[in-house]
Amino acid sequence: MGGKIKIGINGGLKRNRKPEKKVDTNKRSRKKNRVSEAKVARSPSPSISGDSSEEVLPSGNVVHEPARVYKEPSMYENLLMTLGSGNDTFANVYRRRQREEEGRSDTEDEDEGSESPIVSGDEDDSEEGPDNESNWDPSTRTDLQEPTQATVLQSDDAESEHEDEPFDTDQEDGIDGNGQRRHSVDISLMSISSFNIHLGHVFKQAEADDLAKQKQKFKWEVPAVDIPMSKWIGTGECFLKDNNESSDCGLKLKLYKHWLDLYNSSGGNDFHSSRQRHFFSLCNSYRDILYCNKRPFYLKGLGEDSSIMDGYIMHALNHEFKTRDLVTKNEAKLAKLRENNKEESLNGEEFLDHGFTRPKVLILLPLASIAFRVIKRLIQLTPLSHKVTVEHMDRFSDEFGTEEVNDNDDKNDLPNNALIKGSSKSQKSSKPSDFQLLFGGNNNDNFMIGIKFTRRSIKLYSDFYSSDIIVASPMGIVKKIEQAEYDKEKDVDYLSSIEVLIIDHADVISMQNWSHVNSVVEKLNHIPSKQHGTDVMRIRQWYLNGHARLYRQTILLSSYLNPDMNSLFNSQCLNYQGKVKLVTEYKGVLPKVLLQVRQIYQRFDSTSLTDADDDRLDYFAKKVFPKIKDSVQGGTMIFISSYFEFVRVRNFLKSQNSSFCLLGEYTKQSDISRARVWFFEGMRKIMLYTERAHFYHRYKIRGIKNLIIYSIPERKEFYPEVINMLEESEDMSCTVLFSRLDQLRLERIVGTKHAKRMTSSEKSIFVFC
C-alpha cells in the first residue's frame, strides 16, 4: 500500500503508511473502518507541528477546522507531480494527497479502488560498465513489493549485508521486545555522533535562505599541529581545542580497529597524535575544509600527502558505512513494528534516511595514476570482512595502472605519450624528479569509476546509481554532463545526493581546466529529473526542501591557493556547519635561485580584477617592451602564466612586427622543436613560454640571456627553475611584473613578509640579488 501524506495547520509534511495486512472481504473492511473511527474519537490526530488539525470534544464529536485557502504547492508536492507525470505509482500518490486536502476520508479512498504502492525495487547486481547508466522505471518491473517488504534500493542486500555486524535494536533504538516504542528513552544518546548531528538537523525555509545569502566570517584561530608557520581559522564555534585523544575518533569500531592495526604494522607508535588521525578528526567535524599548503607526494611530501589521504578516505568510508547501517537498522525496526501491527509508529522522522540516489561521496582527482593510488589505499583501509573479494581488480589495474613516460627531451616530450607497462626506457630520464613522480604513470585525465560496498565485497566499475563512492576527474564528469544535455535518455542524477565532496590535488587540476570543477560543483545536489528506484517516503526532509547543498561537506586540498579555489570555497561551499581554512606564512623560494641574477620587481597599478589584464599589458607595452624592441642581442624569453595572457602578448608582438617564436601548451610538437632551434641560434629574438607548457613538458630552453616574467607563476618551484636556465654572463637580468592583486602568488615567491611590504609600499620597484 502506498504511503499517505498529511498536512497540519502550518502546512508541514507528515508521512503515514497504511498497514501491510490486506483486507479480503467487505465485512472485514467495514469492521476495520469502525475500529478506525473509534480510535479517532478517543484521541486527537497528530500533526508534524505539534498542533492538531481537528479538535475532539468530550462527547467524542469532531469539530473540523474551516476550509483552507489556496496555498502554493510545497517542494514535495512539486516533486510528486513531476514523478507522477511519467509513472502511475506517483500519480496515484499525488491524487490521494489532493483528496486528503479536500477532506475526503480513507474509506472513500478505498471505495475508489486500490492504489499502486510507492516502492523501490531490489537492486540489480549485474555488472554494468561506468558508461551504461540505467534509467530504472518502477512501472516496468514485474517483481514490485510494497514498502512493508523493506525493499530499498539504497540498502543493497539490506537483509544480509550486516549479518556479521549484529546490533541491539531493542536497547539502542527505543523499542522493546514486543515492538512497543519506549518513550522514556534518551534520544540524545542515539545521536551523539557528528554524523547523526550533521544530517539530523532540519532547517526552516527562512533560516536556509538566510544561510545561503550571508557571508560567513572567520572568528577563531588555532595553531596547526605539525604544520610550521600555519594556523587554522574557522567560522562558528572553535572545536579543535577540545580534541579527545582517547576516543575512537568517531569511527565505526571495525574501521577504527583495522586502521589502528595498519598504522601499528607500518611502524607507527602514537596513532592518536598522528597527522592522519588529526586530519580525520577535522573531516569528521563535517565542516568545509580548505587545506592549501599540502606538500604533494611528488615534491618530497609523501608522508604528509599519504597521511592526509588516509584521513579523508577513512572519513568517506565512515560516512558510507554509517549511512548504510542507519538504513539497515531502520528496515529492521520497521519490520518489527509491522509484525506487531504498530502502524501508527511507522511515521516517525527517524525513518527518513534516504537521499534521492545512492552515491554519497564524490572524489575529484586530476590523473588516473593518482586515482589508482587513492583507490588502492581505499581498498587497503576497508576492513577485511568487507573485502573478501574485490571485483574487476584486474581490469582496474590495466586501465589505471602504472605506465612509464617516454622521455625524449627534444623529440617527443609529451607526458601523454607513455609507454605500455613493462617496456624499458631507452635512456635515463633528464626530467626533474617531481615531474617523473607525477607523470610517471597513467596520465589520462578523462576517467570515472563507481565503487560499491556489499556485505563481503567491493565492486569496482559498479553502475553509478548503485555505487556508494564515485571517483572521477573533473573532465570525466563534464563529459557525462554534456552527454546528458544532448541525449535526453541520459542524466547525471547520481550527483543529486552527494554529501561529501573531496577535491584532492586541486593545484594539478588548476593546470588542466578549473572551469570543469565549477561546472561539476554547480551540478551537485539538484532535485533529480527522474525517479531512480528510491523510496520517496524515506527521503530526508531537507532533500525534499531543496536544502541538500547546505549539508554537503567540501574538502579542498592543494599545494597552493589561488583566486579560483578561493572563489569556489567562498561562494559554492555553503555548509551550515561552517568552514575551516589553513593560513600559512611562506618563506619564499629566492634562496633556490643558484645564479647571481638581479631580480627586478616592477609593480603596476590595478584596482580591479576586470581591468587587471589590460593594465598589465599596458604597462608592458609602455615600460618594458621599448627596452627590448631594438635589442640586437636577442635571447629574451617572456614567461607567461595563463594562456589568455599568452594570446594577448602574441597579438601585441605581431602588431609590432617583432621577431618572436611561440612555445605554448597547444603548440604542435614540430613547431616546438623548430622554435627552440630558432631561439637558440638567434634567428628569433623573443620566445613566449607559458607555465602550462613548462608544467607538462619541463623543457630546458637554451639561449636565454634576458628573462621577463610577465605574470608570476602559480607554482612556486617553477620560479627558480626558469631563472636557473639563464646563460651565465655579466648581462643576465630578470624583470618581474606584479600588482597588488598578485598577493597570493607573490608571497610564495618572495615570502609573506616581503610580499606585504611590496604591495603596500609607496615605492614600485624592488630588487633582489
C-alpha positions in Angstrom: 0.0 0.0 0.0 1.2 3.4 -0.7 2.3 6.0 1.8 0.0 8.8 2.8 0.9 12.4 3.4 -1.0 14.6 5.9 -0.7 18.3 6.2 -1.0 20.0 9.6 -2.3 23.5 10.2 1.1 25.1 9.5 1.4 23.2 6.1 4.1 20.9 7.3 4.5 17.5 5.8 3.7 14.3 7.6 4.1 10.9 6.1 1.9 7.9 7.1 1.9 4.4 5.9 -1.1 2.0 5.7 -0.7 -1.4 7.4 0.8 -4.2 5.5 -2.2 -6.6 6.2 -4.7 -6.5 3.3 -8.5 -6.7 3.7 -10.0 -9.7 1.9 -13.8 -9.2 2.5 -16.2 -6.3 2.7 -17.2 -7.4 6.2 -13.7 -7.2 7.5 -13.3 -3.8 5.7 -16.4 -2.4 7.4 -15.2 -3.7 10.8 -11.8 -2.1 10.2 -13.4 1.2 9.4 -15.5 1.1 12.6 -12.4 0.4 14.6 -10.5 3.3 12.9 -13.4 5.7 13.7 -13.4 4.6 17.3 -9.7 5.4 17.6 -10.2 8.8 16.1 -12.9 9.6 18.6 -10.6 8.7 21.5 -7.6 10.8 20.6 -6.7 13.8 18.5 -4.8 13.4 15.2 -1.2 14.4 15.5 0.5 16.8 13.1 4.1 17.5 12.5 4.0 20.9 14.1 2.6 19.6 17.3 -0.8 21.3 16.7 -3.9 19.2 15.8 -5.9 19.9 12.7 -9.1 18.6 14.5 -10.4 19.2 18.0 -12.1 16.3 19.8 -14.9 17.3 22.2 -15.7 15.4 25.4 -18.7 13.9 23.7 -16.5 12.3 21.1 -17.7 14.5 18.3 -15.1 16.0 16.0 -15.1 19.7 15.1 -13.4 20.3 11.8 -11.4 23.4 11.2 -12.6 25.8 8.5 -11.6 25.1 4.9 -8.2 26.2 3.9 -7.4 28.9 1.4 -5.2 28.1 -1.5 -1.5 27.9 -0.9 1.5 27.4 -3.1 2.4 23.7 -3.5 5.4 22.6 -1.5 8.7 21.3 -2.8 7.5 17.8 -2.0 4.2 18.3 -3.9 6.1 19.6 -6.9 8.3 16.5 -6.8 5.3 14.2 -6.7 3.7 16.0 -9.7 7.0 15.7 -11.6 7.4 12.0 -10.9 3.7 11.3 -11.5 3.9 12.7 -15.0 5.8 9.6 -16.1 4.7 7.0 -13.5 1.3 5.8 -12.5 2.5 5.0 -9.0 3.4 8.5 -8.1 0.4 9.9 -10.0 -1.8 7.9 -7.6 0.1 9.2 -4.6 -0.4 12.8 -5.7 -4.1 12.3 -6.4 -4.6 10.8 -3.0 -2.8 13.7 -1.4 -5.2 16.1 -3.2 -8.2 14.1 -1.9 -6.9 14.3 1.6 -6.6 18.1 1.4 -10.2 18.2 0.1 -11.3 16.4 3.3 -12.2 13.1 1.9 -11.8 10.1 4.2 -9.7 7.0 3.9 -12.9 4.9 3.5 -13.8 7.0 0.4 -10.3 6.4 -0.9 -10.7 2.7 -0.6 -14.1 2.7 -2.3 -12.4 4.3 -5.4 -10.1 1.3 -5.8 -6.7 0.3 -4.6 -3.7 2.4 -5.4 -0.3 1.3 -6.6 2.2 1.3 -3.7 5.3 3.5 -3.5 8.2 1.1 -3.7 11.8 0.9 -4.6 12.9 -2.2 -6.4 15.6 -4.7 -5.5 18.9 -3.7 -6.8 20.2 -5.5 -9.9 23.7 -6.7 -9.0 24.6 -7.4 -12.6 27.8 -5.6 -13.5 27.4 -2.7 -15.8 30.2 -0.5 -17.1 30.5 3.1 -15.9 29.1 4.4 -19.2 25.9 2.3 -19.1 23.7 4.3 -16.7 20.3 2.5 -16.2 17.2 4.7 -16.2 15.2 2.4 -13.9 11.4 2.8 -14.1 9.3 1.1 -11.4 6.4 0.9 -13.8 8.3 -1.6 -15.9 9.1 -4.0 -13.1 7.1 -7.2 -12.5 8.5 -8.0 -9.1 7.4 -4.9 -7.2 7.0 -5.2 -3.5 5.2 -2.9 -1.0 7.3 -0.7 1.3 6.4 -3.2 4.1 8.7 -5.7 2.4 11.7 -3.3 3.2 13.0 -3.4 -0.4 15.1 -0.3 -0.6 17.5 0.3 -3.5 20.0 2.2 -1.4 20.5 -0.5 1.2 21.9 -3.1 -1.2 21.1 -6.6 0.1 19.8 -4.9 3.2 18.7 -8.1 4.9 22.1 -9.7 4.6 24.8 -7.1 4.3 25.3 -6.7 8.0 24.9 -10.3 9.2 28.4 -10.1 10.5 27.6 -6.8 12.4 24.9 -7.6 14.9 23.2 -4.6 16.6 20.9 -4.4 19.6 17.8 -2.8 18.1 15.8 -3.1 21.3 18.2 -1.4 23.5 19.6 1.2 21.1 16.5 2.4 19.3 13.9 2.7 21.9 11.7 -0.4 21.0 11.1 -3.2 23.5 10.8 -6.9 22.7 7.1 -6.6 21.9 7.7 -3.8 19.3 6.4 -1.1 21.7 8.1 2.2 21.5 9.7 3.3 24.8 9.1 7.0 25.1 11.3 7.3 28.1 14.5 6.6 26.1 17.0 9.4 26.0 17.1 10.4 22.3 20.2 12.4 22.8 22.2 9.2 23.4 21.2 8.0 19.9 22.5 11.0 18.1 25.8 11.9 19.7 27.9 11.2 16.7 28.8 14.0 14.3 27.2 12.0 11.5 23.8 12.0 13.2 24.1 15.6 14.4 25.1 16.9 10.9 22.4 15.0 8.9 19.7 15.2 11.6 19.3 18.9 11.7 16.4 20.4 9.7 16.1 24.0 8.6 13.1 26.1 8.2 12.9 27.8 4.8 13.6 31.2 6.2 16.7 30.0 8.0 18.0 28.2 4.9 17.5 31.4 2.8 19.4 33.5 5.3 22.3 31.0 5.5 22.6 30.8 1.7 22.8 34.7 1.5 25.0 35.6 4.4 28.8 35.6 4.2 30.4 33.5 6.9 33.2 35.3 8.9 36.2 33.6 10.3 36.1 34.2 14.0 38.7 32.0 15.6 42.2 30.7 15.0 44.3 27.8 16.4 47.9 26.9 15.7 48.1 24.0 13.2 49.7 20.9 14.7 52.9 19.7 12.9 52.5 22.4 10.2 55.1 25.1 10.7 54.1 28.8 10.3 50.5 27.8 9.9 47.2 28.2 11.7 43.6 27.1 11.3 40.9 29.7 11.1 37.2 28.9 11.2 33.7 30.1 11.4 31.2 29.4 14.2 32.5 27.8 17.4 36.0 26.6 17.7 36.1 22.8 18.1 39.8 22.0 17.6 40.8 22.7 21.2 38.5 20.1 22.6 40.2 17.1 20.9 39.7 13.9 22.9 42.7 11.7 22.0 41.5 8.7 24.0 38.4 8.2 21.9 37.9 6.2 18.7 37.8 9.4 16.7 34.1 8.9 15.9 34.9 6.0 13.6 32.9 2.8 13.4 34.6 0.2 15.6 35.6 -2.1 12.8 37.1 0.8 10.8 38.9 2.1 13.8 40.5 -1.3 14.8 41.5 -2.0 11.2 43.1 1.4 10.7 44.9 1.1 14.0 46.3 -2.3 13.1 47.6 -0.9 9.7 49.2 2.0 11.5 50.9 -0.1 14.0 52.1 -2.6 11.4 53.7 0.2 9.4 55.9 1.2 12.3 53.7 3.9 13.9 53.8 4.2 17.7 51.4 7.1 18.6 48.2 6.9 16.5 46.2 9.4 18.5 48.9 12.1 17.9 49.5 11.2 14.3 48.8 13.5 11.3 46.2 11.2 9.8 44.3 11.0 13.0 44.2 14.8 13.3 43.1 15.3 9.8 40.3 12.7 10.1 39.1 14.5 13.2 39.0 17.7 11.2 37.0 15.9 8.4 34.7 14.3 11.0 33.6 17.7 12.1 31.6 17.9 8.8 32.8 21.4 8.2 34.0 22.6 4.8 37.8 22.4 4.7 40.3 24.4 2.6 43.8 22.9 3.1 46.1 24.7 0.6 49.6 24.1 1.9 49.9 20.4 1.4 53.2 19.0 0.3 52.3 16.6 -2.5 53.9 13.2 -2.8 55.9 14.3 -5.9 57.5 17.2 -4.1 59.1 15.1 -1.3 55.9 15.2 0.7 55.0 11.5 0.5 54.4 11.1 4.3 52.3 14.2 4.6 50.3 13.5 1.5 49.7 9.9 2.5 48.5 10.9 5.9 46.0 13.4 4.6 44.8 10.9 2.0 44.3 8.3 4.8 42.3 10.9 6.8 39.8 11.7 4.1 39.5 8.1 2.8 38.6 7.0 6.4 36.1 9.8 6.6 34.5 8.7 3.3 34.3 5.1 4.4 32.9 6.0 7.8 30.2 8.2 6.2 29.3 5.4 3.8 29.2 2.6 6.4 27.2 4.7 8.9 24.7 5.7 6.1 24.2 2.0 5.2 23.9 1.0 8.9 21.3 3.6 9.5 19.2 2.3 6.6 19.6 -1.3 7.6 18.7 -0.7 11.2 15.6 1.3 10.2 14.5 -1.6 8.0 14.7 -3.9 11.0 12.8 -1.6 13.2 10.1 -1.1 10.6 9.7 -4.8 10.1 9.4 -5.4 13.9 6.8 -2.6 14.2 4.8 -4.0 11.3 4.9 -7.5 12.8 3.3 -6.1 15.9 0.7 -4.1 14.0 2.1 -0.8 15.3 1.3 1.1 12.1 0.9 4.3 14.0 4.6 4.2 14.9 5.8 4.0 11.3 5.5 7.7 10.7 8.5 8.9 12.8 11.1 11.2 11.3 13.8 8.8 12.4 12.9 6.6 9.5 13.8 9.3 6.9 17.3 8.1 5.9 17.5 8.3 2.1 18.7 10.8 -0.5 17.4 10.9 -4.0 20.1 8.5 -5.2 22.6 6.2 -3.5 26.1 7.8 -4.2 27.1 9.9 -1.2 30.8 10.6 -1.8 32.5 12.1 -4.8 36.3 12.3 -5.1 37.7 14.5 -7.8 41.3 13.8 -8.9 43.3 15.1 -11.8 45.0 12.0 -13.2 44.3 8.2 -13.5 47.6 7.5 -11.8 46.5 9.4 -8.7 43.1 7.7 -8.8 44.9 4.4 -8.9 46.9 5.4 -5.8 43.8 6.6 -3.9 41.5 3.6 -4.7 44.3 1.1 -3.9 44.6 2.7 -0.5 40.8 2.8 0.0 40.8 -1.0 -0.6 43.6 -1.4 2.0 41.7 0.7 4.6 38.5 -1.3 4.2 38.1 -3.9 6.9 38.9 -7.5 5.9 35.3 -8.7 6.4 34.1 -6.2 3.7 36.6 -7.1 1.1 36.6 -10.9 0.9 36.5 -10.3 -2.9 37.4 -7.2 -4.9 35.6 -7.5 -8.2 37.3 -6.3 -11.5 40.6 -5.6 -9.9 42.5 -6.8 -13.0 40.6 -4.5 -15.2 41.2 -1.6 -12.8 44.9 -2.3 -12.8 45.1 -2.4 -16.6 43.1 0.8 -17.1 44.5 2.9 -14.2 47.8 1.2 -13.5 51.4 2.5 -13.8 52.9 3.3 -17.1 56.3 4.8 -17.9 57.0 8.1 -19.5 58.8 8.1 -22.8 61.4 10.7 -22.0 62.8 12.3 -25.1 63.6 16.0 -24.4 63.9 17.2 -27.9 61.7 14.9 -30.0 58.6 13.5 -28.3 58.2 15.0 -24.8 54.5 15.0 -24.2 53.6 13.2 -20.9 50.5 11.7 -22.6 52.8 9.8 -24.9 53.6 7.0 -22.5 55.0 3.5 -23.0 53.0 0.4 -22.1 53.7 -1.0 -18.7 56.7 -3.3 -18.8 58.6 -1.6 -21.5 62.1 -0.3 -20.8 63.5 3.2 -21.0 66.0 3.8 -23.8 67.9 6.3 -21.7 68.0 7.8 -18.2 65.3 10.5 -17.7 66.6 14.0 -17.8 63.4 15.4 -16.2 63.2 16.7 -12.6 62.3 14.1 -10.0 58.9 15.7 -9.3 57.9 15.5 -13.0 58.8 11.8 -13.1 56.8 11.0 -10.0 53.7 13.0 -11.1 53.7 12.0 -14.8 55.5 8.6 -14.4 52.1 6.8 -14.5 48.8 6.8 -16.3 48.2 10.5 -17.3 44.6 10.0 -18.5 42.6 13.0 -17.3 39.2 11.7 -18.5 38.0 8.9 -16.2 35.1 8.0 -14.0 34.6 4.9 -11.8 31.9 3.8 -9.4 32.7 1.8 -6.2 30.1 -0.2 -4.4 30.4 -1.9 -1.0 28.4 -5.1 -0.2 28.5 -7.3 2.9 31.7 -9.1 1.9 32.9 -7.5 -1.3 34.0 -4.3 -3.0 32.7 -3.9 -6.6 34.7 -1.7 -8.9 33.1 -0.3 -12.1 29.6 -0.6 -10.5 26.8 1.3 -12.1 26.8 4.9 -10.9 23.3 4.7 -9.4 24.2 1.6 -7.4 27.6 3.0 -6.3 28.5 4.3 -2.9 31.6 6.3 -3.9 32.4 7.8 -7.3 36.0 8.6 -8.2 36.4 10.8 -11.3 38.3 13.6 -13.0 36.5 16.9 -13.5 36.7 16.3 -17.2 35.2 12.8 -16.9 32.1 14.2 -15.2 31.8 17.2 -17.5 31.7 14.8 -20.5 28.8 13.0 -18.8 27.0 16.3 -18.2 27.5 17.2 -21.9 26.1 13.8 -23.0 23.0 14.3 -20.8 22.4 17.7 -22.4 22.3 16.2 -25.9 20.8 12.8 -25.1 17.6 13.0 -23.1 17.8 9.3 -22.3 20.9 10.0 -20.1 21.2 12.1 -17.0 23.6 12.8 -14.1 21.1 12.5 -11.3 23.6 10.3 -9.4 25.1 13.7 -8.4 21.9 14.8 -6.7 22.7 13.3 -3.2 26.4 13.8 -2.8 27.0 14.6 0.9 30.8 14.6 0.9 32.8 16.2 -1.9 36.6 15.7 -1.9 38.9 17.6 -4.4 42.4 16.4 -4.0 45.5 17.8 -5.8 43.5 20.9 -6.8 46.8 22.5 -7.9 47.2 20.0 -10.7 43.6 20.4 -11.7 44.1 24.1 -12.0 46.8 23.4 -14.6 44.2 21.4 -16.5 40.9 23.4 -16.6 39.5 24.8 -13.4 36.2 25.7 -15.1 35.4 22.0 -15.2 35.4 21.9 -11.4 33.0 24.8 -11.3 30.7 23.0 -13.7 30.7 19.9 -11.6 30.0 21.7 -8.3 27.2 23.6 -9.8 25.6 20.3 -10.9 25.6 18.8 -7.4 22.6 18.5 -5.1 19.9 19.3 -7.6 16.5 17.6 -7.5 16.7 14.7 -10.0 14.8 14.7 -13.3 13.8 11.1 -12.9 12.9 8.6 -10.2 15.7 6.0 -9.8 14.1 3.4 -7.5 14.3 5.3 -4.3 11.5 5.0 -1.7 10.2 8.6 -1.8 8.6 8.1 1.6 12.0 7.6 3.2 13.8 10.7 1.7 15.1 13.1 4.2 13.0 16.3 4.6 15.9 18.6 3.8 16.4 16.9 0.5 12.8 17.5 -0.4 13.1 21.1 0.7 16.0 21.7 -1.7 18.5 22.3 1.1 21.0 19.5 0.2 23.7 21.9 -0.7 23.7 23.3 2.8 24.6 19.8 4.1 27.3 18.9 1.6 30.8 18.9 3.1 33.5 20.1 0.7 37.2 19.2 1.3 39.5 21.0 -1.0 43.2 20.0 -0.9 46.1 21.7 -2.8 49.7 22.6 -2.5 48.9 26.3 -3.0 45.9 28.7 -3.0 44.8 30.7 -6.0 41.8 33.0 -6.6 39.8 30.3 -8.3 40.0 28.0 -5.3 39.2 30.9 -3.0 36.1 31.8 -5.1 34.8 28.2 -5.1 35.3 27.9 -1.3 33.6 31.2 -0.6 30.7 31.1 -3.0 29.9 27.4 -3.6 30.6 25.9 -0.2 27.6 26.7 2.0 27.8 24.0 4.6 25.7 25.1 7.6 28.2 23.6 10.0 30.8 26.2 9.0 34.2 26.4 7.4 37.8 25.7 8.4 40.8 27.2 6.5 44.5 26.8 6.8 46.5 30.0 6.6 50.3 29.8 6.1 53.2 32.2 6.2 55.7 31.5 3.4 59.5 31.9 3.5 59.8 32.2 -0.3 62.0 30.4 -2.8 64.5 33.1 -3.6 67.4 31.1 -2.0 66.8 28.4 -4.6 68.0 30.7 -7.3 71.5 29.5 -7.9 72.7 32.2 -10.3 73.8 35.7 -9.3 70.9 37.4 -11.1 69.5 40.8 -10.4 65.7 40.2 -10.0 63.9 43.5 -10.6 60.2 43.5 -9.4 58.1 46.3 -11.0 54.7 47.0 -9.6 51.9 48.4 -11.8 48.7 49.8 -10.6 45.5 47.9 -11.0 42.4 48.4 -8.8 40.0 45.7 -10.1 40.2 42.1 -11.4 38.3 43.1 -14.5 40.9 45.6 -15.5 44.0 43.7 -14.3 44.8 42.1 -17.7 44.5 45.4 -19.6 46.6 47.2 -17.0 49.3 44.6 -17.2 49.6 44.7 -21.0 49.5 48.5 -21.0 52.4 48.6 -18.5 54.4 46.0 -20.5 53.8 47.9 -23.8 54.9 51.3 -22.3 57.6 50.4 -19.8 59.1 47.1 -20.7 58.8 46.4 -24.4 60.6 49.6 -25.6 63.8 48.4 -23.8 63.9 45.1 -25.8 62.3 46.3 -29.1 65.6 47.4 -30.6 67.8 44.9 -28.9 70.3 43.4 -31.3 71.4 40.8 -28.8 68.2 38.8 -28.6 67.8 35.9 -26.3 64.8 37.4 -24.5 62.3 34.9 -23.1 58.9 36.1 -21.8 57.4 33.7 -19.2 53.6 34.0 -19.0 51.3 32.3 -16.5 48.0 31.9 -18.4 47.1 31.1 -22.0 44.8 34.1 -22.3 47.7 36.4 -21.4 49.8 34.5 -23.8 47.4 35.3 -26.6 47.3 39.0 -25.7 51.1 39.3 -25.8 51.3 37.3 -29.0 48.9 39.6 -30.7 50.8 42.7 -29.4 54.1 41.4 -30.7 52.5 40.7 -34.1 51.3 44.3 -34.3 54.8 45.5 -33.6 56.4 43.2 -36.3 58.6 41.7 -33.7 60.9 38.7 -34.2 59.5 36.1 -31.9 58.6 32.4 -31.6 56.0 30.5 -29.6 56.1 27.7 -27.1 52.7 27.2 -25.5 50.6 24.2 -24.3 48.8 24.0 -27.6 51.8 24.4 -29.9 52.5 21.4 -32.2 55.5 19.2 -31.4 57.2 20.0 -34.8 56.7 23.7 -34.2 58.1 23.4 -30.7 61.3 21.8 -31.9 61.7 24.4 -34.7 61.1 27.3 -32.2 63.7 26.1 -29.8 66.3 25.8 -32.5 65.5 29.3 -33.9 65.7 30.9 -30.4 69.0 29.2 -29.6 70.6 30.2 -32.9 69.3 33.8 -32.6 67.0 33.6 -35.6 64.2 34.7 -33.4 64.9 37.4 -30.8 61.9 36.7 -28.4 60.3 33.5 -27.2 56.9 33.3 -25.5 56.8 30.4 -23.0 53.7 29.5 -20.8 53.6 28.0 -17.3 51.3 25.1 -18.5 53.8 24.3 -21.2 56.5 24.1 -18.6 54.3 22.0 -16.3 53.5 19.4 -18.9 56.9 19.3 -20.7 59.7 20.8 -18.4 61.7 21.9 -21.4 65.2 23.2 -20.9 65.4 26.3 -23.0 68.9 27.2 -24.2 70.0 30.6 -25.2 68.2 32.7 -22.6 70.1 36.0 -21.9 67.2 38.1 -20.6 64.2 36.9 -18.7 60.9 38.8 -18.4 58.3 37.2 -16.1 55.2 38.8 -17.5 53.0 37.2 -14.8 54.2 35.3 -11.7 53.8 31.5 -11.9 51.2 29.8 -9.7 53.7 27.0 -8.8 56.5 28.5 -6.8 59.0 25.8 -7.8 58.9 27.0 -11.4 60.3 30.4 -10.5 63.9 29.2 -9.6 63.7 26.5 -12.4 63.2 29.2 -15.1 65.7 31.7 -13.7 68.3 29.0 -13.4 68.0 28.4 -17.2 69.7 31.7 -17.9 73.1 31.6 -19.5 75.7 32.8 -17.1 77.0 36.2 -18.3 77.6 39.7 -16.9 74.4 41.0 -18.6 72.0 38.5 -17.0 68.7 40.1 -15.9 65.3 39.2 -14.8 62.3 41.5 -14.7 59.1 40.5 -12.8 55.8 42.3 -13.3 53.2 42.3 -10.4 50.3 44.1 -8.9 48.6 44.2 -5.5 46.2 41.6 -6.9 49.1 39.1 -7.2 49.4 38.8 -3.4 48.9 35.1 -3.2 51.5 34.3 -5.9 53.9 36.9 -4.7 54.2 35.6 -1.1 55.0 32.1 -2.3 58.0 33.5 -4.3 59.5 36.2 -2.1 57.9 35.3 1.3 54.9 36.6 3.1 56.7 39.5 4.9 58.3 40.8 1.7 55.1 40.4 -0.2 53.1 42.5 2.3 55.8 45.3 2.1 56.0 45.2 -1.7 52.2 45.5 -2.1 51.8 48.3 0.5 54.9 50.4 -0.1 54.8 53.7 -1.9 57.8 52.5 -4.0 57.0 50.5 -7.1 60.4 48.9 -7.9 62.2 46.3 -5.7 65.5 44.5 -6.4 66.7 41.1 -5.1 70.2 39.8 -5.8 
